[in-house]
Amino acid sequence: MTNHIITDKMDSVTGLDFSIARLGEPALPSPLRHAKFTEDDRRVAYFSDTRVLTELAAAGKAVPSFEAAGPRATLFHDPAWTRAAIVTCGGLCPGLNNVIKTIVNTLYFQYGVDNVFGIKYGYRGLIPAFKLEPVHLNPDTVDTIHDDGGSMLGSSRGNQDVEEMVRTLDRLRINVLFCIGGDGTLRGATAIAQAARAKNLPISVVGVPKTIDNDIDFTDRTFGFETAVHATGPIITCAHMESKGVYNGISLVRVMGRDSGFIAANASLANPVVNYCLVPEVPFELEGPDGFLASLARRLERSHHAVIVVAEGAGQHLIAEAANTVKDASGNVLHKDIGLFLKERIAEYLKQQKIEHAIRYFDPSYLVRGVPAEGTDAVFCLHLAENAVHAAMSGRTDMVVGHWHGRFTHVPISLATARRRTIDTTGQLWQSVLGATVKDYLKLES
């Protein structure tokens, strides 16, 4: 890391506010037995590079750090009087049911909270006009939901009236709300938290970061992502077999990744038969001797097959209509279909060059996001949910549980939603992708 990169990173972070909002001073002893309690002054440093820490110390600057997650010795909310609600919003993602189950079980078995409600179909479940009654949740009702993909509560996109949602929470006497979702969900959560505080309603609003794209900032991992990468494996293997099964076979696999290419990059490394990995963070050109199309033609001449993995948000600058942006109900830009666009342009170019070829197109997006969480991803869901409950019961609010340098943290929602996390193209992940894929793709900037 060069000195100017160190300085840029320091300057971009040192002025940020990492403090976590609280409803008041906790005064009730925790009912947890045999727990290793986390002290409130325990912190997790944002920087792990000792050179940055040394420079900060030399300049007399405080080290930017997150509040450490974990159970607290004293609580703000009395478990006997606590009524909790859980809401899942946005697109489906592996692990949603795991998080729901662990929140319910942690509240019930560790804190003795037996009034837990599931809000149906996202934030619209807090709007009376939709007539969606909350579901009472207990360890029996959630016992086997982790075996299923999706969310037992359903989900939805789109903004709802914040004042009306807060009135519903007040009417239901909810004092702890868990919001499971991505940046749009979390922005809704912070709006609810702030509106509740303005009305002097002591409601803890705690987020659990859910995005299959792994693109929430100030957390290095979100649940569902690892399972999504795992689920691409059989598809990429099939694509590879299809490409090798015919002369000059090309398999084009489009995966999720609206603004961040983490799935595409990790899937390409996890199943290293991929020859091209195209992500939103790295612009590329189609035309010219150093463009993608010419490189693909050279690849076919040399090896007679190719596997391409493209993230949905890659190459949007290449599509003329991309300027006519359309947004979904959550305000996310609906990108033009780069997969179908590339399929057509590849076929057109190779036909012009009189190169015999066959193209197979794969779009496993919904297959990937609807499966149950696998292995360590399921464990990660459990840890996120446990720490969300600990944070909420201690009276923290307007925050999301994060993960940084192997530790679970508390992150202000304002930081987590300020921007999308993207691939560091100077970091190991992207450098490994460059090393594992086509070497003569000169216009794919690193």
ABEGO torsion letter per residue (X at the ends): XBAAAAAAAAAAAAABBABBBBAEBBABBBABBGBBBBBAABBBBABABAAAAAAAAAAGBBBBBBBBBEBBABBABBAAABBBBBBBBEBBBBGAAAAAAAAAAAAAAAAGBABBBBBBGEAAAABAAAGBBBBBBBAAAAAAAAABBEBAAEBBBEBBBAAAAAAAAAAAGBABBBBBEBAAAAAAAAAAAAAAAAAGBBBBBBBBBBBAAGABBGBABBBGAAAAAAAAAAAAAAAAAAAAABBGBBBBBBBBGAABAAAAAAAAAABBABABBBBAABBBBABEAABAAAAAAAAAAAAGBBBBBBBAABGAAABAAAABBBBBAAGBBBBBBAAAAAAAAAAAAAAAAGBBBBBBBBBAAAAAAABBBBEAAAAAAAAAAAAAAAAAAAGBBGBBBBBBGGBBBBBBAAAAAABBBBBBAABAAAAAAAAABBAABAABBX
